[in-house]
């Protein structure tokens, strides 16, 4: 999801998205991914690009099936996927590095083709990421769904891909930790709305959610989601799924960043030394081989001279 220009969403939806037809069936029955996906999600393009419409429709069955396997949930509502060109997409989003947006209350996904079409893997993962946003909002209704958890889960289950293009992944989180600028997880949501902190917000949400699954075992996120689906708050759901208080988990996560940074610092500090030692060993090895070859050559010459005089 992303930051919207104030007042830009609804004017755009009345102009850019005039091509949107009424949303698909909203029946209460669960829709299986092996049914005709076009009956569940309609794909449109602001540039009427048939190639990408066909590709998206081809990807949908497998992507939805993967989401079901990951989250244990099915879609029961239809939606629209709009493939927009750069000009139209800029009218929606105020932050230039955003490549897609999900608007759950309208069952709508808009993807910027100019940022995703050239990389098939990224396009597929972006599509998956936005569909996860829709599914989370469809199932979690009776309790607030924090933005940080929403984004973290979507990134975790979409191959680590977010809808924001980050060219320095990892460095943002590391620099924030080293400079004591980490944002506490409960205070993270507002950071998604500011250009100065949005990149860190994405990185922190991804890192923390990954930590939950790594630290407490596979299936932890599904347990948390199940608790929220049953109306429990995010913090109660996390505590019950892990058997640990949230504050303690956050402390452990920060310590894990310290441990990872210590390893990286150790390797970086000794990398130059390692290169010098390795280079010295190679030079010594080469010198010894040269001496051996020189001696062998001298022995061969002496043997030839001895044979000649005999």
Beta strands, then each sheet from edge to edge (+ up, - down):
strand 1: 41-45
strand 2: 79-84
strand 3: 100-103
strand 4: 108-112
sheet 1: 1+ 2+ 4+ 3-
end
